[in-house]
Amino acid sequence: MYENRKLTTEATKIRANIAELLLISHKYSAGETVATEVKYAINELQYEMIMQYLITCSFYLRGLTDKGKESALDLLALFDSYEAGQKKIGWSFDDLKELISSSSLSDKVRSLLLSLIDLMGNEITENDEKKKQLQAIKVLLR
């Protein structure tokens, strides 16, 4: 369904920002829809990861814990293909961090979502460091 959508790269990146704005505006389902469209329309790993993160947030913020876990594992699989030494993701999650921090999510889910932001925002310098970060997040998914 989404594979057939062809948007220019610039328009797609604008829609990525719209997806986050929808989440911040508590329009979780709409944010998920736009994030999914962008994820399949763009061929950049960093944007795919950001959109998968937004999808994960949408599920958790709607109380869909099982789908949230599945989506978080999909994000970890994307991150696993991110090579050591690649530049960190240039995306400001400040408003989303504030939303998550002030939400009624459990401490464990809040910690998971904030840890995923940290994982995406840190430059990975070596594979051992990457493995440690991934393992800590997997513990939160249990």
Secondary structure, 3 states (H helix, E strand, C coil): CCCCCCCCHHHHHHHHHHHHHHHHCCCHHHHHHHHHHHHHHCCCHHHHHHHHHHHHHHHHHCCCHHHHHHHHHHHHHHHHCCCCCCCCCCCCCHHHHHHHHCCCCCHHHHHHHHHHHHHHHCCCCCHHHHHHHHHHHHHHCC
